[in-house]
Amino acid sequence: MNEMPNIEQATDMTETKISANKVQVYYGDTHAIKDVDIEIQPRSVTAFIGPSGCGKSTFLRTINRMNDTIDICRVEGSIRIDGEDIYDPKVDPVQLRAKVGMVFQKPNPFPKSIYDNIAYGPRIHGLARNKAELDDIVSSSLQKAGLWEEVKNRLDEPGTGMSGGQQQRLCIARAIAVSPEVILMDEPCSALDPIATAKVEELIDELRENFTIVIVTHSMQQAARVSQRTAFFHLGILVEEGSTQDIFTNPKDKRTQDYITGRFG
Ligand SMILES: Nc1ncnc2c1ncn2[C@@H]1O[C@H](COP(=O)(O)OP(=O)(O)OP(=O)(O)O)[C@@H](O)[C@H]1O
């Protein structure tokens, strides 16, 4: 008897987690993102690359409405996550940012203990009914961020006293603690040395099993190492998006080719 195809797996391959349609972003009169359409797959890493000022960070911030915090910034078009328009007035940006976490260029732990850095979000969002549940969230988030063994005996010490690489993994653990579905990373390794960078890259590779990850990076080597899909931006336009292998070995657009071969940027 023929076996039924694995439908779940088959759908998964074409599934879309984030879908952007005709997205424009303006800072006052500056048109920073022009007509961007992209579909981002779940449980994968998508890298945004392109020369400085091309709009990578701006577009990344539209995915959890961090641009709302910039007065002169205006977003048009639609961004859907699991089909839901995240710019719908009914959407609470605080809830959205729990679902779509963010890790920044410079590690920014709170001036609190390692434990409280992780426990802060779950407390605010009421994710633990008691101390034992909160303890579980803290330990499992630190484990998922590959930090547990290094910090399990010093949870009461300040997060700011850790090394830069540990602080960045703490920030990743903090994002994970509120059970996000998407994690946005804006040049997460730019302040780290090569060893700490390698650890964060390893972590990103592990996290993609459970999360949809979008990373802005200046390093094409990093994009090639950590991502399955790559999107190349230039002057606010999404020039091309595709499998990382295709973008780096067989780009369709001359601008992409010029960038990846170091002709500009
Ligand atoms: N807060 C802001 N106010 C005004 N203009 C801004 C703001 N943030 C970004 N811009 C402008 O929007 C454009 C895109 O900037 P953005 O930081 O998104 O690019 P980027 O590709 O991430 O650059 P980089 O790689 O240098 O970080 C630039 O022209 C920039 O000057």
The ligand as an SDF file (V2000), in Angstrom:
LIG
                    3D

 31 33  0  0  0  0  0  0  0  0999 V2000
   15.7670   57.4090   13.3640 N   0  0  0  0  0  0  0  0  0  0  0  0
   15.9860   57.8490   12.1010 C   0  0  0  0  0  0  0  0  0  0  0  0
   15.6600   59.1040   11.7410 N   0  0  0  0  0  0  0  0  0  0  0  0
   15.8640   59.5420   10.4800 C   0  0  0  0  0  0  0  0  0  0  0  0
   16.3950   58.8160    9.5020 N   0  0  0  0  0  0  0  0  0  0  0  0
   16.7470   57.5590    9.7980 C   0  0  0  0  0  0  0  0  0  0  0  0
   16.5670   56.9970   11.1050 C   0  0  0  0  0  0  0  0  0  0  0  0
   17.0230   55.7200   11.1030 N   0  0  0  0  0  0  0  0  0  0  0  0
   17.4610   55.4910    9.8430 C   0  0  0  0  0  0  0  0  0  0  0  0
   17.3040   56.5870    9.0530 N   0  0  0  0  0  0  0  0  0  0  0  0
   17.6670   56.6960    7.6380 C   0  0  0  0  0  0  0  0  0  0  0  0
   17.0470   55.6250    6.9240 O   0  0  0  0  0  0  0  0  0  0  0  0
   17.9500   55.0530    5.9720 C   0  0  0  0  0  0  0  0  0  0  0  0
   18.1400   53.5790    6.2700 C   0  0  0  0  0  0  0  0  0  0  0  0
   18.8420   53.4380    7.5010 O   0  0  0  0  0  0  0  0  0  0  0  0
   19.0460   52.0390    8.2380 P   0  0  0  0  0  0  0  0  0  0  0  0
   19.7090   52.3090    9.5340 O   0  0  0  0  0  0  0  0  0  0  0  0
   17.7860   51.2850    8.2220 O   0  0  0  0  0  0  0  0  0  0  0  0
   20.0600   51.3270    7.2240 O   0  0  0  0  0  0  0  0  0  0  0  0
   20.9890   50.0720    7.4600 P   0  0  0  0  0  0  0  0  0  0  0  0
   21.0510   49.3670    6.1490 O   0  0  0  0  0  0  0  0  0  0  0  0
   20.5240   49.2890    8.6230 O   0  0  0  0  0  0  0  0  0  0  0  0
   22.3680   50.7750    7.7680 O   0  0  0  0  0  0  0  0  0  0  0  0
   23.6170   50.2720    8.6370 P   0  0  0  0  0  0  0  0  0  0  0  0
   24.0850   49.0300    7.9600 O   0  0  0  0  0  0  0  0  0  0  0  0
   24.5940   51.4040    8.5120 O   0  0  0  0  0  0  0  0  0  0  0  0
   23.1360   50.0580   10.0270 O   0  0  0  0  0  0  0  0  0  0  0  0
   19.2260   55.8850    6.0560 C   0  0  0  0  0  0  0  0  0  0  0  0
   19.1740   56.8660    5.0760 O   0  0  0  0  0  0  0  0  0  0  0  0
   19.1650   56.4990    7.4350 C   0  0  0  0  0  0  0  0  0  0  0  0
   19.8460   57.7180    7.4770 O   0  0  0  0  0  0  0  0  0  0  0  0
  1  2  1  0
  2  3  1  0
  2  7  2  0
  3  4  2  0
  4  5  1  0
  5  6  2  0
  6  7  1  0
  6 10  1  0
  7  8  1  0
  8  9  2  0
  9 10  1  0
 10 11  1  0
 11 12  1  0
 11 30  1  0
 12 13  1  0
 13 14  1  0
 13 28  1  0
 14 15  1  0
 15 16  1  0
 16 17  2  0
 16 18  1  0
 16 19  1  0
 19 20  1  0
 20 21  2  0
 20 22  1  0
 20 23  1  0
 23 24  1  0
 24 25  2  0
 24 26  1  0
 24 27  1  0
 28 29  1  0
 28 30  1  0
 30 31  1  0
M  END
$$$$
